[in-house]
Amino acid sequence: MIIIHVAEITNRVQFTFDLIFKEILKVSYHLTTDKEEFLKSEHPKFSYGKTKLNGSLCFHAVDLLFEKEIRKQPVEFRQWNNLCVFFNVENDKLPFDLFAAAFYLVSRYEEYLPHSRDSHNRYRAEESAAFKGGFLDRPIVNLWAIELKKILKAHFPDLEFPYSGFSFTPTIDIDNAYAYKYKGWLRITSALLERLITFKFKKLTSRLSVHAGYKRDPYDSYERQNHIHKIYNLKPLYFILLGNYGRFDKNLSYKNEKFRDLIRSISQRATVGLHPSYGSNRSEIQLYKEKERLEDILGTIVVKSRQHYLRLQFPDTYRKLIKAGIKEDYSMGYTSKVGFRASTCTPFYFFDLEENNITDLKIFPFAVMDSTLKFYLRFRSKDVIAFLKPMVDEVKQMGGNFIFVFHNESIGNEREWKNWGDIYEKVIKLCLAED
């Protein structure tokens, strides 16, 4: 047990100390505003504030965790113990406000401030403190927490920190269950005509071969997925798109019996969550409809989600998910960059900055997505594992959770995903490898 004195126990303080001590360091703590209780305690202890209490260990604070408003913060980077830090303070043990900096990054404070957005109305990775500070590819909050642990152990040698084991979570998004199969005669006919009149005879032949049953559909990699998961005894997470057909929502209809059978089959070997459609981001009613569709197919309540196209706006998207009954979301990551959007490899609860309130929606940040590697960073498949290894190794050292996103298309190893079919399994092997 660690006793911590603060001038005021705000929701921001509670959230941040829960994150650092309960979630990351896995150690119990007690917050108090009572100076007498603090000074009399024989437990390991420190104060967090502006001044020391009778010479006890103190970590100096900036104002952020004791404020209620949202305002532009003075983020100025410096190096300390080979780590990038900010919110600098005068303190010999910890020369920056670790707790305020962690709150700023994990709450996504900067995404509530004015910022530019990309063509899909998404926050741009390049706007983030993590990108500007050069630590987007590192779980910096976890790394800071390890440094804090070292300081506390030096002051309180008998203080025990439980071992926190590494875990990883493979996740697969099904945006488009099949490239050609089961699309309905209207979509099939129009696609065939388009290839005919544009003289795309190779694609026309390939499509006809799939419809005739002579060739596997390019996106039908489900047998291979099942094989991989069985070999490594894994229960992955799937997110299924069930939105109305549109420019960015092109999956099969939720009424299609072949599609419904596929979803039920997947649910027998994996956990299935909702992939809220591009269109649902503008319509709360559409989100409810899509959740009801998946629940009707599965015959069970759905509590997990990941936004299609990672369309995530603070705090609106998460508020809608909470109202719809979602308990866990896996959208916390970037499309254009690999790394840790919230600067942590540890799941955490969504803090609604506008309401200054801790919610019960748990956020599971992911670190890498197949389409980011191929289409944004332009990696060749043979270079992926060497690139990811330092990141995975660091998360292992932190005892964090490494979450990665793949699609049935890339595992299919066809068309634009040629030579990528074994990368999903290779990432799994990387996570399982003993150091």
N, C-alpha and C positions, 0 to 999 in steps of 0.2 A: 504494500500500500504506500502510495506517495501522497503527501499532504501538500496542497497548493493554495497559497493565499492570493486572492485577487481583491481589488477594491469593489468590484461588482460582478455578479455572475449573470452575464447577458447570454442571450441565445447564441450569439456569435462565439463567445467564450466556451460555452458548453459544447457546441458543435465541434470546435477546433480541438479541444482537449480530449473529447471522445475519439476523434479521428486519430490523433497522435498516440494516445496511450491505450485506448481500448482496441482500436482497429489495427494499428500498425505495430506498436510495441507489445501489445497483449498483456498489459500490466494494469492492475487496479489503481485508482487514484480517488482523491476526495478534494473537492473545491470548498474553500471556506472564505468568508469575509470577516471572520472573527479573529482578531489579532491574538487575543489571549489563548484561544484554542490552538492556533498555529504555533505560538511560542512554547506552549506546554507540551506539545506533541513530541514523542520520541521516535516517530516514524521518519523515514527519509522525507525531506521537505524542501520546498523552495517557494519564493514569492515571485509573482509576475506583476510588474507595475513600474512605477517611476522611481521608487526608493527601496533600499534594503530595510529589512526588519531585524534590528539588533544583530547585525552582522551575518545573518543567515544567507544562504545562497539565493541570489536574485537574478532573474532574467528580465532585462529592461523591455518596456513595451512602448510601441507607438499607439496612436489613438484608435486604430481601425476597429478592434474588437469591442470597443466601448462606444462606438458611434451607431447611429440608426439610419442615417442618410446614405445615399450612394453618390459618391463624388469622385472626380479624377484624383488618383493617388500618385505621389511622387516616387515612381519606380526607377531607381538608379542602381545599376548593377556594379558589383565588385566581386573579387575572388577571395574565398576563405577556405582553407583546407582543400584546395583544388576543386571547390564547388562554387558555382555562381550563386550569389545571394543578393537580397535587396531589403529595403526597410532597415537601413543601418542605424545602430544605436551605439552609445558609449557603454561598453560592457567588456570586461576582460575575458570572460568565459565564452560568451556567445555574442559576437559583435553585430548581430542583426536580430530583428524580431522574427524568430522562426515561426511563431504561432500566427502572427498577422500575415506573414508571407505565405504560409501554408493555406490559410483561409482565403486569401486573395486568389490563389491559383485554383484550389479545389472547388470553391463556390462558383467559379467562373465569373468573378466580379467584373472583369474587363469586358465580358460579353453583355453586360447591362449598360455599359458606357457607349457613347456614339462611336460607330465604326462603319467601315465600308463592307459590303457583302458581294458575294460572287453572283453569277448568273442564275443560280438556284436559290438565292436569298439566304445563303449560309455565311456564317462567320468565317473569315479567311484566316487560315493558320498563320499567315505572315503578319497578322495584326497582333498576335499573342506575345506575352512577355516571354514565354518559353522559347518561341522562335527567335525573338530579338536577343534573348540572353544566351542563345546557343545550347539550350538544354532540353529541347523538345523530345529528343530521343532517349532521355533519361528520366526515371521516376524520382525527380529531385526532392520531392517532399519526403519520400521514404529514405533517401540518402541523408537529408537533414535530420530525420528522426534517429538514424543510426549514430550520428554525431552527438545528438542530445543524450542518447543512451550512454555513450562513452563518458561524457561529462558527469552524468549522474552516478555511474559506476565508480568513477574516480573519487567522488565525494562520499559515496555510500557503498563501500565494497560488499556489504552483505545484501544489497538490493538485487533480487533475482528477476531476470527477464526470461520468460518462457521461450523455447525454441518455436519459431514460426516457419512451418514448412512451405516449400514452393508448390504451387499448383498451376495447371494450365487448363484452358477451356477452348476446345475447338468449336467454332460456330459456322454454320452454313446458311447463307441467304438463298432462298428460291424466288428470284424475281421473275424467272421465265422457266417453267418446269420442263418444257420441251421446245426445241427449235422449230420443229415441223409438225409433230404428231398431235392429233386430237384438237386442232385449232378450229374446226368447223369449216364447212364447205365454202362459205363466203371468204374467209381469211385465206384458206388454202388456194382457192381459185384465183383471187386477186394477186397472191404472191407468185403463183406459177406464171400468170400473164405478164407480170412485171419483169420477171426474169427472161421471158420469151421475147418481149418487145425491146428489151435492152441488151439482147444478145448474150446474156449471161448463161450460156448453155451448160457450163460445168456445174454451176449451182443448181440449175434446173434438173440436170441429171441426178445430182446428189439428193435433191429433195424428192424426186420421183422414186428413187431407190429406197428411201426411208418409208414413204407411203406404201410402197409395194411390199415392204417387209424384208428386203434384201440387205438393208444396211441399218446399223444402230443410229438412233437419233443423236446428233452431236451433243445435246445437253443431257442425255439420259445416262448419267454416271452413277445412278443409285446403287446398282449392284456392286460397283467398285467401292463406293462409300461404305456400304455395309461390310464388305470384306475387310477394309482397313480397320473399321471400328471393332470388328470381332477379333482381329489379330491382337490389337493392343488393349482390348477390354475397356473400351471407351463408350461413354454415353454423351454424345455431343448435343449441342443446342441447334435447332433449326428455326428459322424465321420465314414464315410463308406470306407471300403477297396475295391478298384477296380483294384488291380494289377493283373498281369499275375500269373498263378498258379506256385508255387514254394515251396521250403522247409519251408519257414516262411510266405508264403502268400497263404492261403488255402481257401479263400472265394469262393463263386459261381462266375461263369463267368459273366462279365458285360453284356453279351448278353442274359443271362437267363431271360426270361420274368417274371417268378415268383419273381425273385430278383429285377428286375426293378420295378415291381408293389409294392413290399414292400418298396422300397426307395421312390417312389412317395407318398405312403400312409403315411410314416413317415413325409415327408416334409409338409403335410397338417396340422400337429399339432406341428411341431418342426422346428428348424433351422438345416439345414444339411450342413456339411462341409466335406472336403476330408481327408481321412486317407492315406497319401502317403505310398506306399508299401515298404517293406524291400528292394526289388529290385530297387525301384526308387531312393534310396539313392546313388546308383552308376551311375544312368543314368538320366540326365536332360531331355532327350527326353521322357523317360518313365513317368516322373512326368507330363509333358505336356499332354501326352496321357491320363493318369488317370484323370486329371482335365477335359479334354474334354469329357471323358466318362460320368462323373458325370453331367456335364453341359448339355449334350445331354439328359440324363434321366430326369433331373429336368426342363429343358427348361429355365434356368436362370444362371447368372454368379455366380461362387463359389469363395468366398473370405476368407474362414476360413479353417484351417487345423490343424491336429495333427499327428506327425510322428508315423507310426507303429513301435512298439518296442522302441519308444522314441529315435530313432537313430538321434541324434542331435550333429553335429560337427560345431564348430565356426571357421570362420564365414560362411563356405561354404553352410550349409543347409539353413540358412536364406537368403543368397544371391540368391540361386536358387528359393526359394519361392517368393521372391520379383520379380524376372524376370518372374515368372509364373503368376503374378498378385494376389498373396495372400496378404491380408491386415491384417489378424489377425491369430496368431498362438498360440496353446494351448499345446505345447510340453514341456514347461518349468517345469520339475519335474523329479524325479528319479523313476526308476523301483524297485530298491532294498531297498529304504528307504522312509519313510513318512517325509514330511516337505517341506521347502521352498528353492528350488534350488537357486533362486536369492535373498533369504532373505527378500522378500517383499510379501505382500498380495494385492498389488496394481498393476494393469496393467501398462505397461511402453513401450516405444518405443525402438526397437533394436538399440543399438549403435555399429556400426562396428568399432572395435578398430584398425584394420589394415588400414582402410581408415580414421580413426579419424572423423567419420561422423555420425550424427543422421539420421536414416532412417524413413520411414513412415510405417514400419511394426510394428504393436502393439502386444506385448507379454502379454498373460494372463497366469500367473503361477498357476499351480494346486498344491494342498497340499497332496492329498491322492488318492490311487488307490486300487481297490478291490483285484487285484492279488498280490499287494505288501503286503497287510495285511495277506493274506492267505498263499501264497507260499514262500515269503521271510521272513516275520516276524513270521510266523506260529501261527497267532492268531486264537483262536476259535471264532466262530461267536458271541457267547454270551458276549465276552469281548471287542468287537469292539467299542461300543458306549462310554463306560467308558473311553477307551483309547483316543478317539477323542474329548471328551467333553472339556478338558482344552484348546486344540488348537482352537476349534471353538469359545469358550468363549473369548479367547484373540483376535481373529480376529474381533469378534463383538465389543469389547472394542476399537479397532483401527479404526472401521468404514471401514474395508477392505472388500475384495471380497474373499469368500471361494469357491474354485472350486474343485470338486471331480470327479473322473473317475470310471465309472462302465462299465460292459459289459453285453450284452444280456445273456451270459452264466450264470453269477452269479445270475442274477435276475430270471433265469429259475429254480433254486433250484433243479437241478438234477446232477447225477454223482458226480464228484469231488466237486461240489458246493452245495451238500446236506446241508441243514440247513442255507444256506446263502441267501435264496430267499427274506427275509424281511429286509435285512440290508440296501439296497438302500433306502427304504421308511423310515427306522429308522434314517438314516443320514439326510434326508430331514426334518423329525420332529425335530431333534436336532437343525438344522439351523433355523427352524421357531419358536422354543421355546422362550418364553419371560423370561428374567432373573429375 
